[in-house]
Amino acid sequence: MDTVDKCPICGNENFKALLEGTDYSISKEAFKIVQCSGCGLAITNPRPQEKDLGKYYNSDIYISHHSNKSGLIPWIYRKIRDIQFVNKTAIVLKHFNRNVSILDIGCGTGNFLEYCKNLGWTTTGVEPDGDARKQALQKNISVFDLDYLNNSHEAFDVISMWHVLEHVNNLNEKLEQLYRLLNTNGIVIIAVPNHKSFDALHYETHWAAYDVPRHLTHFTSDTIERLFNKHSFVLNSIHPMKYDSVYVSIKSEEYKNKKSIFNIIKGVYVGIKSNCLAKKSNDYSSLIYVFQKKST
């Protein structure tokens, strides 16, 4: 196990216990989540060494890496995913009235980039999982492994990370890569869970979006803005991912009370309630952040 001694945002060395989560998906192991007493960032600490993290992904539950799975849940996932593609590209189109170049980090099997390519955009993907990368390449999309982020000299109008940043071990190094790879007037789009949402507070240790130990960092609107400000980015806008609260709540009910029709209905109810309450607080279960480079 690796222990984080300093907060990656503020450098503070004092952490307080937040909760203990369980890896319900694969290992059933327990992992502590602590919170920085300086800036409030929550992290999984200690966490598996980077070389050992792969075994915690060794499951077919990651539907985004297996786009051809059959069954009701994968079918629903794909339908919602297609709706999300429209919403995601609409955010980009608010900033550009032309075709753009986009880099999607953690692109999975490349479905989002395929949608973007059909819009006429120039698309590039980065995906560490070899099987997912192979499926993406079959869509005639340029997809590379993680080494691309260190070696590329290209610059992009848009860089997107859809539920990826929470998996990243070295946040400061990643933000430096994003800054270097982004055009001067470009945007970075980041989607991450929000542990201040109603569904997170309701399910506590059973909240599926804690997803320890795969999720190494647990953001709020305040902490992610602090992180990006540190690396000369400024927050442009925030957008909700309303479907996530329902999906996460259904999974949380499964973790807490086992899978049943009643608990699925209960999860749907909690997810909808979370969205309703978030209309005032803006603390949706997952949020999309749009960042730009600070003007000099």
C-alpha positions in Angstrom: 0.0 0.0 0.0 1.1 3.6 -0.7 0.3 6.4 1.8 -0.2 9.9 0.7 1.6 12.2 3.1 0.7 15.6 1.6 -2.5 16.9 0.1 -1.9 17.2 -3.7 -3.7 20.6 -3.7 -2.5 22.6 -0.7 0.4 20.5 0.6 -1.1 20.1 4.0 0.1 17.1 6.0 -2.9 16.8 8.3 -5.8 14.5 7.4 -9.0 13.6 9.3 -11.0 10.4 8.8 -14.0 10.8 6.6 -15.3 7.2 6.2 -14.3 3.6 5.4 -15.5 2.3 2.1 -15.6 -1.2 0.7 -14.7 -2.5 -2.7 -18.1 -4.1 -3.3 -17.4 -4.9 -7.0 -14.3 -7.0 -6.9 -12.1 -7.6 -3.8 -14.5 -6.9 -0.9 -11.6 -5.2 0.8 -12.1 -2.1 3.0 -10.3 1.2 2.3 -10.1 4.4 4.3 -11.1 7.8 2.8 -9.5 10.8 4.6 -10.1 14.5 4.2 -7.4 17.3 4.1 -7.9 19.5 7.1 -6.6 22.5 5.0 -8.6 22.5 1.7 -11.1 19.7 2.3 -10.0 17.4 -0.5 -11.0 13.7 0.1 -8.6 10.9 -1.0 -8.4 7.2 -0.6 -5.5 6.8 1.8 -3.6 4.5 2.0 -4.2 3.1 -1.6 -2.8 0.2 -3.6 0.5 0.8 -5.2 0.1 1.9 -8.8 1.5 -1.4 -10.1 -1.2 -3.3 -8.2 -4.2 -1.2 -9.2 -4.8 -3.4 -12.3 -6.2 -6.3 -10.3 -9.0 -4.0 -9.0 -10.1 -3.4 -12.6 -10.2 -7.1 -13.5 -13.9 -7.4 -13.9 -16.5 -7.1 -16.7 -18.5 -4.6 -14.7 -16.9 -1.8 -16.6 -19.5 -1.6 -19.3 -17.7 1.3 -21.1 -14.9 -1.1 -21.8 -17.2 -3.8 -23.1 -19.6 -2.0 -25.4 -21.1 -5.2 -26.9 -22.4 -6.8 -23.7 -26.0 -8.1 -23.8 -28.7 -7.8 -21.2 -31.1 -5.1 -19.9 -28.6 -3.0 -17.9 -26.0 -2.7 -20.7 -28.9 -1.9 -23.1 -30.1 0.9 -20.8 -26.5 2.1 -20.3 -26.0 2.4 -24.1 -29.3 4.3 -24.6 -28.5 6.8 -21.8 -24.9 7.0 -23.2 -26.2 8.1 -26.6 -28.3 10.8 -25.0 -25.3 11.9 -23.1 -23.3 12.2 -26.3 -25.7 14.9 -27.4 -25.4 16.7 -24.1 -21.6 16.5 -24.0 -21.1 17.8 -27.5 -23.6 20.6 -26.8 -21.2 21.9 -24.1 -18.4 22.1 -26.7 -20.6 23.8 -29.2 -21.3 26.6 -26.7 -17.6 27.5 -27.0 -16.9 26.9 -30.7 -18.9 27.6 -33.8 -16.6 25.4 -35.9 -15.3 21.9 -36.0 -12.8 21.2 -33.3 -9.9 19.0 -32.4 -10.7 16.9 -29.3 -8.5 14.6 -27.1 -10.6 12.2 -25.0 -8.5 10.8 -22.1 -9.8 7.4 -20.9 -11.8 7.0 -24.1 -12.8 3.4 -23.4 -14.0 1.7 -26.6 -14.2 5.0 -28.4 -17.9 5.4 -28.8 -17.9 9.1 -27.8 -15.1 9.9 -30.2 -16.9 8.0 -32.9 -19.9 10.3 -32.4 -17.6 13.3 -32.5 -15.9 12.1 -35.6 -19.3 11.9 -37.3 -19.8 15.6 -36.5 -16.7 16.3 -38.5 -14.3 16.9 -35.5 -10.7 15.8 -35.5 -10.5 13.1 -32.8 -7.8 11.5 -30.7 -8.1 9.1 -27.8 -6.0 7.8 -25.0 -6.9 4.6 -23.3 -4.7 2.4 -21.0 -6.8 -0.7 -21.3 -5.5 -2.8 -24.3 -8.8 -4.6 -25.0 -10.8 -1.3 -25.0 -8.2 0.4 -27.1 -8.4 -2.4 -29.7 -12.1 -2.0 -30.0 -11.7 1.8 -30.4 -9.1 1.3 -33.2 -11.6 -0.9 -35.0 -13.8 2.3 -35.3 -10.9 4.0 -37.3 -10.2 6.4 -34.4 -6.6 7.3 -33.5 -6.2 5.9 -30.0 -3.0 5.6 -28.0 -1.7 4.4 -24.7 -0.8 6.7 -21.8 2.7 7.4 -23.1 1.1 9.6 -25.7 0.4 12.3 -23.0 4.1 12.7 -22.3 5.4 12.4 -25.8 2.8 14.3 -28.0 3.5 17.8 -29.3 0.0 18.3 -30.6 -2.4 20.9 -29.1 -6.1 20.5 -28.9 -9.2 22.7 -28.8 -10.9 20.4 -26.3 -9.6 17.8 -23.8 -12.2 15.7 -22.1 -12.0 13.3 -19.2 -15.4 11.6 -18.5 -15.2 10.0 -15.0 -11.4 9.6 -15.3 -9.8 12.2 -13.1 -10.9 10.4 -9.9 -8.9 7.4 -11.0 -5.6 9.4 -11.6 -2.8 8.7 -9.1 -0.6 11.8 -9.8 -3.0 14.7 -10.1 -0.5 17.5 -10.4 1.4 15.7 -13.2 -1.9 15.1 -15.0 -2.9 18.8 -14.8 0.5 19.8 -16.2 -0.1 17.5 -19.1 -3.5 19.0 -19.7 -2.1 22.6 -19.7 0.6 21.7 -22.2 -1.7 19.9 -24.6 -4.4 22.5 -24.7 -4.6 25.4 -27.2 -4.6 28.9 -25.8 -8.3 29.3 -26.3 -9.2 25.7 -25.6 -11.3 24.1 -22.9 -10.9 21.2 -20.6 -14.0 19.2 -19.7 -14.0 17.1 -16.6 -16.8 14.9 -15.2 -16.4 13.5 -11.7 -18.7 12.3 -8.9 -19.6 14.8 -6.2 -19.6 13.5 -2.6 -21.6 16.4 -1.4 -24.7 15.2 -3.3 -27.8 14.0 -1.5 -27.4 10.4 -2.7 -23.8 10.4 -1.4 -24.9 11.7 2.0 -27.8 9.3 2.1 -25.8 6.1 1.3 -22.6 7.1 3.1 -20.2 4.2 3.1 -22.4 2.3 0.6 -22.4 5.1 -2.0 -21.4 3.4 -5.2 -19.5 6.4 -6.6 -16.8 6.2 -3.8 -15.8 3.0 -5.7 -12.7 2.4 -3.7 -9.8 1.7 -4.4 -10.3 2.6 -8.1 -11.4 6.1 -7.2 -8.4 7.7 -5.6 -9.7 11.2 -5.2 -13.2 12.3 -4.2 -14.0 15.8 -5.4 -16.5 18.6 -4.6 -17.0 21.7 -6.7 -14.7 23.6 -4.3 -11.8 21.2 -4.3 -11.7 20.6 -8.1 -11.7 24.3 -8.7 -8.8 24.7 -6.2 -6.9 22.0 -8.0 -7.3 23.6 -11.5 -6.7 27.1 -10.2 -3.3 25.8 -8.9 -2.4 24.9 -12.5 -3.5 28.2 -14.1 -7.0 27.2 -15.2 -10.1 29.1 -14.5 -13.6 27.6 -14.1 -15.9 28.6 -16.9 -19.1 26.6 -16.2 -20.6 23.6 -14.3 -23.2 21.2 -15.8 -25.2 18.4 -14.1 -25.1 14.7 -15.1 -28.6 13.9 -14.0 -28.7 10.3 -15.1 -25.8 9.4 -12.8 -27.7 9.9 -9.6 -30.3 7.3 -10.5 -27.7 4.7 -11.7 -25.4 5.3 -8.7 -28.4 5.1 -6.3 -29.5 1.8 -7.8 -26.0 0.4 -7.4 -25.8 1.8 -3.8 -29.0 0.1 -2.9 -27.6 -3.2 -4.2 -24.5 -2.7 -2.1 -26.5 -1.8 1.0 -29.6 -4.1 0.8 -28.9 -6.5 -2.1 -30.4 -6.6 -5.5 -34.2 -6.8 -5.8 -37.0 -5.1 -7.7 -38.0 -3.2 -4.6 -34.5 -1.9 -4.1 -34.2 -0.9 -7.7 -37.4 1.2 -7.3 -36.0 2.7 -4.1 -32.8 3.6 -5.8 -34.7 5.3 -8.6 -36.6 7.3 -6.0 -33.4 8.4 -4.1 -31.8 9.4 -7.4 -34.7 11.5 -8.5 -34.9 13.1 -5.1 -31.2 13.9 -5.2 -31.7 15.7 -8.6 -34.6 17.6 -7.2 -32.7 18.8 -4.2 -29.7 19.7 -6.4 -31.8 22.2 -8.3 -31.1 24.6 -5.4 -27.7 23.5 -4.2 -26.2 22.4 -7.6 -24.8 19.4 -5.7 -25.7 16.8 -8.3 -24.4 13.3 -8.0 -22.0 13.9 -10.9 -20.9 17.3 -12.3 -19.2 18.4 -15.5 -16.7 21.2 -15.1 -15.4 23.4 -18.0 -12.0 25.0 -17.4 -10.0 27.4 -19.5 -6.4 28.6 -19.3 -6.1 31.8 -17.3 -5.6 34.8 -19.5 -2.1 36.4 -19.1 
